[in-house]
Amino acid sequence: MKQSSPTPETGAFLPVSREEMEARGWDEVDVIIVSADAYVDHPSFGHAVIARLIEHAGLRVAILPQPNWRDDLRDFKKLGKPRLFFGISSGMDSMVNHYTAGKRLRSNDAYTPGGKAGFRPDYATAVYSKILKQLYPETPVLLGGLESSLRRITHYDYWQNKLMPSILEETGADLLVYGMGEKPLKEILRLLKKGVPFSNLTSVPQTAFRVPQGSVPKNKAWEDLTLVSHEECLADKRKQIQNYRAFETESNRIHGKRLLQNTGTHTIVLNPQYPPLAYGELDESFEYPYTRLPHPRYQKRGAIPAYEMIRFSVNSHRGCFGGCSFCAINAHQGKFIASRTRESILREVDIITKLPGFAGTITDLGGPSANMYKMGGKDFSRCEKCARPSCVFPKICDNLNTSHAELLELYEAIRKHPKVKHLFIGSGIRYDLFLQKTPDKALAESHRKYRETLIAHHVSGRLKVAPEHTSDRVLEVMRKPKFALFYEFKELFDKQNKAAGKNQQLIPYFISSHPGCTEADMAELALETKQLGFQLEQVQDFTPTPMTYSTELYYAEMFPGSGAPLYVAKTPEAKKNQQRFFFWYIPENRPWIKKTLDNLSMGKVSRLLLSRTSLQENRTYFPSRERARNPEPVKSPATDQKNRKRPPRRR
């Protein structure tokens, strides 16, 4: 085939069928992207970003969205064999997509037309990879996306309740790109276009591959760190959590080591990540010629819920330096913030205002956290030496610039757009950033102004925040700020809400069954939130997803280092019982709650929680405030766990 470069057509979808390939005059493509999500040509969908990047590199690319894996595999054959490689992404994690925290099968899929379930397999990346290796054994398979990124070394699988090896070992794929894949993919494409064989792509940063033991290629540019083998992790939970801590440390460095892990007769080689993107480097990924629409093939199958949610929203940055124990963002997007330029964001806003159906409201502007835009270290050389998982826990780093000034300028510029009536912030807000105590007057002023501007102009009626728990002991395990900070924020929110003449709601998110959380902790959470005037809605039961610190604690049931035991609610009954406390106001839960609290000798909490008149009578008890006023002797979380009451045994 003549390998002429295709000419991208603005507004044209990338081909998803043989007919669409032929309409472009193509008899084959260079790369086929296989996705477990429906094809939405929008920068919020990873398969579209990667495919457009490949197109921008002058190569021919097609997309195979949600292929049928149950029949004679004709979907995997219809586009033919690509010249260079197959790229696979599950989209969102297929297991989180399919199952609740209680392992119940979900009845919908937000990334499928009509929200219908059943169009992706469990462990989609592995299923697709094995099929392609069976059909096209000579064609390289490149894994990418969240599902493979979080399974790149030995990890705990909640759905099978066991440790699993690297997804490379399971699938036999040729290469894995982890994290946000634009930089490594550009380098891969550059080398392939030069004629470098796919099997020689062993020195690309932010990739992983598998070789026979004893055949690890030498690389003088990187220092190696050998992890405990998969088999040793299977035999000893302490070694697994030790492995994770080493992995987490290197993931949080700007200049990490190359990680090696023996698995069976092979070695998994994990090249270190690229340094963080510089300001503006991210712009390109948002400025490819997207149609910003689902492919027309879905028109008769109904709307795609995930697309409807983001169609009028704007992504301002990637990454999160919060370092929450239960969150996988550090392992995938990284803790360093990569921000788009103001000009790029405003160009996208202008594009959105011209889209069909736009009525004047930008529904969100943010990233994993809404208010980390352009934040980072004041002295980058200090960041280069740092391996902390969080820049804000246990306290905000003195090297972190938390100024909201440039974000405020961006908000104002968008508000001034003639076609924008409202700019709302739908992403979660990190209130600890603008409640930071600082002697810097300019910084403090940016914090004050951000609070007031946010509440006056950018709340759609409900503002989402995530205190996650009320117990400071549990919050310490979560790497979240003390609950007293939420009290401070709520008082400010209520005061400024009133001053602005608005009746807006604060919507706090909470988690049950997190490692270290007991029924006693949940009872106190229920009481404190009741007394704050909440009947909780935005709650979730902890789901142990791969490659988070919380998941490793869940699996090991011990603290790293000391090995001290850690209580974990693991059985379906224990997890369900913790959830009941969220819904203390539901009549059928009340008898069980009373009996449980009697068994826990928590009569005061029981009386106030279940009373229908305590608030009107001004009878309150705030355990977290009580402990703040009368602090107990300092204990490590491990020591405190030994003395903490556990739920009563069920007979």
N, C-alpha and C positions, 0 to 999 in steps of 0.2 A: 504494500500500500504506500502511496506517496504520502510522506509525513509532513504535509503542509499545515501551518498553524491556522486554527479556526479564527474567524473574526467574531468577537462577542457582539451580539445584537442587544442593545438596550431594550429591556422589556420582554425579552424572549426567555421562556423557561428552558432549562436544560433538558435534554431528551430522557424520557423514561421508558421508551418503547423502540422497537426496531423501526416502526413507521416514522417516528420523530427523528431517528438517526438518518434515515434515508432522505427525509425532507431537507436535511442539511447537506446531503451528498456524501454522507459517511458510510463506509462499509464496516468499519470497526472503530473502536475508541482506544485511547491510551490507558484510561483508568475508569473503573466502575466502582461507584460508591454504593455499598449495600447498607440500608438503614432500616431499623425497626420502627421508625416514626414515618408517618405520611410525609410526602414531599411538600414542604412549605418553603418557598423561595424568599426567605427573610433572614436578616442577620442574627435573630435570636435562635435560629435552628442550626445546630452544628453541621449537619450534612450539607446544608446550603452554603455555609461559609467555606467549608473545605472544598466543595465542588467548584465554587466560584474562584477560589484561590488557584485551583489547578487550571481552570479556564484562563485566568489572568496570566498564568505562566506560559501560555501558548500551546496548551495540550487539549486534546479532545477528551471530554469527560461525560459520562452518563450516570444517572442515578437509578438504583433499583430499590424502591421503597416497599417495605412490608411484603417481601416475597412469601409465597405459600410454601411452607416446609413440610406439609403433610401429604402432598400428592406425589406425582411422578417428577417433581422438581423442575417442571417446565419453566417456571419463572426465572430460575437460575441459569437457564440456557438461552432465553429469548434475546438477550443483548449480545450473546456470543462471548468470546474470550478477549479480555483487554490486552493491549500490547505490553503494558508495563506491570500492572498489579491490580488486585482487588483491594479496596479499602472498606473496612467494616466498622460500623458504629451501631450500638444498640439504641442510640438516642438517650433517653433517660434510662436509669438502671431498670432492667426488665423485671427484676424480682420486687423492687419497691413499687413498680408500676402494677404488678399483678396481685400483690398480697398486702393485707393490713398488718399492723404490728402483732396482731393475734394470729397471723398466718391464715386468715380467711381470704378466699379468692375475691378480688374486687369485681364489680359488675360493669365497670366502665374503664375507658382509656382515653385520657384527655388529648392524646397525640394521634388519634384516629378519627376519621370522619364520622360524624354522628355520635362521637364519644363511645363507640362500641368496643367491647373487649374481644379478645380472641384473635387479633391480627398480628401478634408477635409471640414467639415461643418463650418459655422460661429459659434463662441464660442465653439470650438471643445471640450474643456475640459468638459464644462457643458453638451453638447449633449452626449458624451460618458458616463459620470457619470450617467446620468438619465437612459440611456439604460441599463447599468449594474445593477443599482439598481432595475430596472423593471424585468430583467431576473434572477438575483441572489441576492434577497433581503437580504439573510443571510451572504453574503460574503463582507467583508470590502473593501472599496474603498479609496485608498490613492492618493491624488492629489499632483503633483509636476510640476516643469518646470516654464517657464517665465509667461505664461498666468495666472496661478492660483496664483503664487507668487505676482504678481502686482494687484491682486484683493482680497487680504486677509482681508481687512476691507472696509468700505464704500468708494467708488471711483466714479469719474465722467466717464461716458461712452460717448465718442464723437459720436459714431455711432448711439446711441439711443438718444443722447442729454439729458441725465438725470443721476441723481445719482443712483448707483446700490449698493445693500448690498454686504457683503462678499460673495464670490463664495461658501463658505460652506453653507450659508443660502439658496442659489439658488439651489444647487445640492443635499444637504443632504449627502455629502461625509463624511466619518468617521474621516479623518485626512488630514491635509495639511502640506507638507514640503515646506518651503519657502527658497529662496536663493539657493546657491549651495549646493546640498543635500547630499553629501557623508557622512558627520559626523552624521547628524540626522538619515539617513537611516541605517548606521551601528549600531547605538544604538537601533533602532527599531528592526532590525533583531536579535540582541543579546537578547533582551527581549523576542521576540516571540519564539526564540529557547529554552529559559528557561521555556516556558510555560505560560508566562504572557498573559492574554486575550487582544485582540486588543483594546477593549473598555477601558482598564486600562492604555493605553499609553498616559497619560496626563501630564507627567513630563519630556518629551524629549525636550531639547532646540531646538529652530528653527522650531517648529511645531505650528500649530493652530488647534483648534477643537471647536465644538459647543455643548453647554449644555443648559438645561432649566434654565431660570433665577432663581437665588437663589440656584443653584447647582454647583457653581464654586468650584472645588476642592482646598483645601488649599495647599499652598506650601511655607514653611518658608524660602526657599532658595532665593526667589525673592520678590522684592517690587512691589506692584500692582499700576498701573495707570489706572484709569477709564476714557475712552474717552467719548465724547458726543455721545448719542445714534444715531442710523441711522435715526430714525424718527425726532429727533431734527435737524439733518443735512439737511434733506429734507425741513424743514420749514425755515431754516436760513443759507444763504450762508456763513456768517461770522463764524458760528460754524463749517461748513465743513472745511474751510481753517484753522481754529484753530486746528481742529482734525489732519489735515495733518501735521501741524508744530510740534505737539506733537509726531506724528508717526515718522517724519523725524529725530527729535532730538534723539529719542530712538534708531532708526536704525543706527545712526552714533556713538553711544557709544560702547565701548568695552564691558561694563557690563550694559546692558539695563534693563529696567523694564518689567514686564509682563503687557501687555495691555489687557484691557477688554472693550468690546463694546456691549451694548444691541441692539438687532435687533429683532423686533417683540417680540415673547415670549421666545427668546433664548438669550444667551450671547456668543459672539465670544471671545475665549481666545487665545491670541497670546503670546506664550512663548518667552522669549528673545533669541537672537541669540547666537550661540557659539562664543567664542573669535576667533580672526583671526587665520588662519592656520599658524603654524610655518614654517620657511624655510625648504623646502624639503617634507613637509607633502603632498603636491600636487602631488608628483612624482607618487604615486601609481595609480592614476586615468589615467595616461598616459602609464602605463606599463602592463596593462592587455593584454591577448593574442588576440588582435584585428587582424582581417584579413586586416583592412584598406581599405576595398572595399565595394561597394554596394552589397546587396544580389544577387545571380545569377538569381533570379526570374525576375529581371528587364532587363536582357540582351537584350531582343527584344523590349523593350519599349523606349529605348533612354537613353542618359546620364542624370545624376542628376546634374543640374547646380551648386548647392551649394557645392557638393562634388568636382566637377571639379575645383572650385575656391580655395579650401583649400588642395587638395590632396598632394601638395608638400610644405606645409607651416607648421610652428611649433609654438605652443602656449607656451610662456615663463612664463606667469604670469596671474593672475586674479585680479580683483578689479581696482578701479580708484579713486584717491583722488581729481579729478578735481571738482566734485560737480556741474557740469553744471545744470542749472535749468530745462532744457528740457530733461535730460537724466535719465533713470531709473536704471542705473548701481548701484547707491548707495543703492537702495531698493532691488536689487537682488544679485549682487556680493559683495557689500559693498565697503567702501572707503579705507580699509586697503589692501595693496598689499600682495598677497600670491604668492611667486615665487617658481618655480621648481629649483632643483639643476642644476648646470652646467653639471654634469655627466649625469643626466637624459635627458637633452636637447640634449647633444651630442650623446647619445645612439639612440634617435629618429632620429636625422639627419642621422646617419649611416643606420638605417632601411630604411629611405626614399630613400637613394642613391641606394638601392638594389631593389626598386620597378620597375615594368614594366613601361616603358614610361618616366622614369626620365632621363633628358638630361643635368643635371648638375646645375640646378637653383633651389635654395630654394626661393620660391616666397614671403615668409613673415616670420618674426620672431617678435612676439610681443604679445599684449593682447588688451584690450579695448583702451589703448594708447600704442604706440610702446616703449616709452622710460621711463617707470616707474619700470623697472626690479630691484628688491631688494631695492627699495626706501622705507623709512619709518621714524619713529620718532627716533631721536638720544637718547632721554630719554623716554623710554616706559612709565614710570610712569606719564609723562605729557599727553601722548596719552590716558591713562586710565581715565583721568579727562575731556577729550575734547569731545564736541558734535558738533563741527563745521561741516557743510556739505562739506566744501572744505578746503583742506590744502594749496591751492594756491590762493584763492580769499577771500578778496580783495587784499591780498598780500601773498607771499609765507611765510609760517610759519617758524619762526626762529629755530624751532625744527626739521624741515624736512631735511633729508639728500638727496640732489639732485645730488650726485656724479654719474657720468656715467662711472666710472672707470671699474667696474665689467662687465657692459654691453659691453664696448669696448673689454675687454678680451674675452668675449663670442663670439663677432663678429669675432675676430681674430682667435680664435680656430676653428670656422666653416669655415672661409676662407681657413684655412690650410688643411682641409679635402681633401684627394687626388681626390675624386670624385665630389667635389663641385667647380664649375666654378664661380658661382655668388651667393651671398646672398643679396636679395633685401628686403627692408622694405616697406611692403604694408599697414601696420596699420598706423593710423594717428599719427603724431608727435606733442607733446606738446613743442612748441618752447620756451614758457615762462620758462621752467625748465632749459634750457641751455643758456638762456639770463639773468639769475638771476644775479643781481649785488651783489658781495660778496667780502669782504676783504681777504677771505681764498684763498691763492694762489694755493694750491693743488686742491681745488674745482673748481676754475676758470679755471685751466689748463685742468681738465677733461671735462669741458663744451666746451672749445675751441677745444680740440682734437676730441670730439664727433661730433661737427659741421663739421669739416674738413673731418673726416673719413666717416661720413654719406654721404656727397656730393661726395667724391672721389670714394667710393666703393659700396654704398648700395642703390643708386637710379636707378630704372629701366629705367629712362628717364623722369618720372613724380613723383614728391614728393607731397603727400597729407598733407595739413594742414587745420585747421578749425578755422579761425578767427571769422566766423559766422555772423559778421555785422561790419559796419564802425562807427555807432553811439555809442559813449561811454555811452550814457544814456540807450540805448537798451542793450548794452553789460553788463551794471551793473545789469539789470534785469535778464539777462542770466547767471550771475556769470562768465563772461569771461573777460580776460585782455583787456586793452585799445587797440584801433586799432593802436596807435603809435608803439606798440611792433611788429606788423606785418610789418610795414614799416622798422623797424630795421632789422627784420629777412630777408626780401626780399633783402635789400641792401647787407647783408652778403652772402646770397645765390647767388646772381648775381656775386658778387666779387669772391667768392670761386669757383663757377662754371667756371668762366673765367680762374682762376688760375690753375684749374685742366684740362683745355682744353676740357671742356664738354659743350654740348648744351642741358642741361636738363631744364625741365619746372617745375614751381611751380603751383600746382593745389589747389586753395583755395576753401573751402566749405562755402556757405552762406545760411541763412535761411530767408524766408519772412514770414510775418503775425504772428511773435512771439508777445505775449502780450506786449503792450507798443510801438510797431512799427507802424508808420504811413506811408502814401504815401510820405510825405516829407522826412522821413528817408530813404525810399527806393530810392528816387530820388538822394539823396546825395550818397548812396551806389553805384548806377549805375555810377555816375560821377567819384567818386574816383577810382573805379575799372577800368573804361575805361582809365583813365589817367595813371594807373599803367600798362596798356597794356593788360588787360584781356578782353576776350569775354567769359563770365562765362558759364561753363558747369555743374559743380558739385554744383547744387543748389537744395533746397527742400522747399516746403511750410510746415509750421509748422503743425504737426499732434499731437493733444493732446492725448497722450497715458496714461493709468492709472498710478497713483502714482508718478507723477513728480510735482515739484513746479510750473513749467510753466503751466501744465494742470489745476492746482487749480486756478492759476491766470486767465486763459482763462475762466474757469467756473464762478468764482466769479466776474470778472471784477472790482476788487478792490485790494488794497494792504492790506496785513494782518496787524493787529494792528490798524493802523489809519483808515482803511476803506475808504481811499481816492479812488476816481474812477480811473480806469485804462482803456485806450482805447485798444480795442481788435477788430481786423478785423475778423468778424464771418461769414458774409454772403458769399455765393459762389462768388458773384460779387466783394466784397471787397478783398477776398483772391486772386482772379484771377488778379485784378488790381495791387496788390502789386507784383505779379509774373512778370507782364509785364515789370517792370523796369529792371529785370535781362536781358531781351532780347530787350534792347533799339535799338539794331542794326538791328532788323527785321523790314522791311519797314512798314508792316501793324500796328505796334505798335507806330510808330513815331507820327502820328497825334493825337492819344489819349494822348500820353505823353505830347506833347506840350500844348494841351488844359488844361490838368490837372495842369501842372506847372504854366500856366498863372493864373488859378483860385487860386493857392496857393501863388501867387506873388513871384515865384521863377524864375524870368526871367534870371538871370545870370546862374543858374544851367541849365536851358533849353537851352540857347544859346550854352553853352560849351558841353553839353551832346549830342545834336543833330547835332552839327557842324561836317562836314567831314574834316575840315582842321585845327581845333584848335590845335591839337597836333603838326602838322608840323610848325605851327606859334608860338608855345611855349606859347599858351594862356591856362593857367590852373588855377584851384581854388580847393583847398583841404579843405573842411569845417572842417574836424576833426583836421587838423593841425592849421587852423585858430583859432579854439576854444582853442587849447592847448597853442597857443601864447597869446591869449587874453581871459583867463578864465572868465566865467560868475560867479556871486556870487554863492556860494555853495547852492544847493537846493537838497531836497530829491527827489527821483524819483516821489513820489506822487505829490509834489508841482509842479515839472516841467511838469507833465502830464497836469495839469490844464491850463498851459500857452502855451502848444504846439499846433500848428495848426493841426486841424484834416482834413481829406479829405473832399472835398466839397460834399454836399448832392446831391444825384441823383434824378432827377425829372422825 
